[in-house]
Amino acid sequence: MSGGRAKLASVGVAVALLVSLLSVTAAAAATTQDPDVADIPIGKRGGTLRYSSFGSGPKTFNYYLAKETSSTDVLGRVFEGLVTADGRTTEIIPALAKKWEYSEDGLVWTFYLRRGVQWHDGQELTADDVIFSYDLVYDQNIPNNFRFGLTIDGKPLKYEKVDQYTVRFTLPRIYAPLLRSIGVPIMPRHLLYDAWKAGKFNEMWGIDTDPKKIVGTGPFRIVEYVPAQRIVYERNPNYWRLDKAGTQLPYLDRLEETIVESQDVELLKFRAGEIDYLAPDRRYVADLQMEAASKGFRLINGGPTFGSEFIVFNQNPNTIKQPKLSWFTNKLFRQAVAYAVDKESIIDLAFAGLAQPQWSPIGPAAKVFHKPDVKQYPYDLKKAQELLAEAGFRRGADGRLRDADGNLVEFDLLTNAGNRARETIGSLLKEDLTRLGIKVNFQPIDFNVLVRKLTETYDWDAIIIGLTGGPEPATGRNVWMSNGGLHMWYPGQKQPATAWEARIDFLFEEATKYLDNDVRRKYYNEFQDLVADQLPLIYTVNPEAWYAVYNYVKNAQPTAFARGLLYQVDELWIDRR
Amino acid sequence: MWRYILRRLLYIIPMMLGVSVLTFFVMKLAPGDYLDLLRLNPDVSPEAIEQLNRQFGLDQPAYVQFGRWLWNVLHFNLGHSFNYGAPVSYLIGTRLLNTLLLSVASLALAWTFSFPAGVYAAVKAHSTYDRVLTFAAFIGLSIPNYFLALLLLYLVVHFNLPLPVGGMTSSDFASLSTWGKVADIGRHLIVPAVVLGTASMASLTRYLRSGMLDVLGQEYVVTARAKGLPESRVVWKHGVRNALNVMITIFGFELGSLLNGAALTEIITGWPGMGRLVLEALRAYDYYVVMGTVLMAGVLLVVGNLVADILLAWADPRVRLQ
């Protein structure tokens, strides 16, 4: 989610002010009084960046109603928050707020806005717009995704305007993920307040609105939207960022985004030079690598993604009968299965070699809190066999595995049909478990049926599925807290069923109560060790995100975190010849 | 005849009612709904999902949802899309003409080629020409459209042809002159029209050939030949004229499917038509978009058949409408 909103800035505000005093351009000085100076190689103004977005395009221009990345990827160019996440480092950096500070007890946070930031229609952005935006966040009639992260122990933040350029937030308790959640897109009060008061905010700025009426503060504004074909953006001439030479960003005049629903066609368009940049399917990366030098483009590894793929066993005593329940709740059984997961083959067969094994619930992409040295389960069927023996399972003369009471070990393994990676993981696992004498009925089924099983009926044995993630572990509370709805192996518990789940509940709560990352890391480290030992989710691999960019696109640094290079769209420039 | 037309048009009402009841409840029978994708997103709170559930009316029994939809339709309101939050009529409006354009273009292409090819194949039945044509038609029938579309686009890129890789308009479309716009759409139309055109060309040629062969085997054709009429008059005056019935019936069917769109071809060639919209809506359980398009396609099918019947009566004095 935050990846969609990611937008880049990179230098400290003090330096920014200093440099801008030395080298202001007349145009910039007239408007933005607190510009940000980008620490990037100096480029040239002008040009158009052409790219494609995979899918069917945006579903709404109303950021507060946007539910998926096809909309937020578009609106992320147009709207901004007080803060944003650096697309390279995932750190929180200033955006519309030039700086912030918090009281000693960590409960009162003050944000100072840049002065003279203009909306695309020329109005100045002030604290009133910020207050208005948080009114929207906490309006129960607006089903937005921001409120969830800004509700602490069931309570909202208090927010108030101090003066034209200052807003203050008061928290019910210390809440470490605050900065991750507080960068909600700021909306123009002067255009939307009346509609909101009339209870019509949810009808505003739908996909049928003339896109020229969509007004934000971002580096680009939409000038044309042709359904199922393309979106054209034009440069915001009053944007608040400069390069070190004092040139106002963005460098580019236009963006042309083509909506393409086929990855094969995206690839053809890239090869034909119709688009300048591509996020290719991993299967094509090797082929592209070979022609890159002669065609004048390069391939960039954006690193591992936040998305995970894992195997989960159902431990819900209300729906799983014995003897299955006793197997699935047995740690040794789960560990044995973990030893039977052949990650190398998964990487080669399902991800064209472009993935990394994942051992910890906080994957390597979440740099700040990832613990690399948790307990690992390298592919080893012998080890798996030993663990099963230790747990009382025995193989009969027929080669089949039986538990201590003589029950044949057999279970159903489901995943959503059509997901090639998960289908591959399932077939490989079935094969390896068969060698251990376990009968696995592997069946890819319809996605919606799978979701119903996971969230409503709970009638399943084992499932291969994945979840999205982000740099802040606390956003996973719906998965890890024992009362969470996505606590897949036993959701919505009144009391934690096991001691280790109770411990995870505690760690997850505590970790949000300190602002110091070193303190927080201790809690998350213990959490990662605990999960790696108990294996409620048996992680498989983290795919890498790869990008192909023509060499004439300068300053391009696509990353998996930012889902490409659009986070830095104001820094890119085109060097033809 | 007018009464006949009126009666046929009135049939549309109960028919559409039946079609929409079927469509709606079949969709409802499929497990899952639009919100399922959100249910697995850790960023979306259960409260937000509950709120959307109420807002979309998904918490109501199916017959209540259908009743509400029907009430809206009777007031010329096709409802709102869950996925886009926009009126269904707006979504269909953005795609309708595009689909029509593509269908008409591919239809025209198919008929211009198939008509002479099919007639000639019947006249020269079992000749080398006929065999080659039959062979080509079977190839055409067996190549999947999406594959042909990808192949054509690949050739465009590989041979650097001055054709766009997908889409319907260029990015500078808005600034072009009227003729420039027509030419631009024409350039984009070539690949999808050829893909869809060749697909129906293959079957059409076969239909026309067999229709024509039937006629050519009739006794009045033998009589005409026996009278010593020139072969061209036999073929055109007695053959084609009588084979028209078959062709008109086929044409009526094709008229009815003008708006159906061809999802896979549209997806590959980036043509912004109805097929893409419907497929996306079906996948996302966006009920009212599916219902809206099914209604339109249903009405068009009935009207297409009606037009075919009228044409038939006009072309063939033996057919009477009543």
Interface residues (C-beta under 8 A of the other chain):
Chain A: M1 R50 S56 K59 T60 N62 L65 K67 E68 Q140 P143 N144 N145 R147 F148 G149 N202 G206 I207 D208 E224 V226 P227 A228 Q229 R230 V232 E256 T258 I259 V260 E261 S262 D264 V265 L268 K269 R271 A272 E274 D446 F447 N448 V449 V451 R452 L454 T455 I465 L467 T468 G469 T475 G476 N478 V479 G485 L486
Chain B: A30 P31 G32 D33 D36 L37 L38 R39 L40 N41 P42 D43 V44 S45 P46 E47 A48 Q51 L52 Q55 N83 Y84 G85 A86 P87 Y90 L91 T94 R95 L150 L153 Y154 V156 V157 P164 V165 G166 G167 M168 T169 S171 A174 I267 I268 T269 G270 P272 R276 L277 E280 Y285
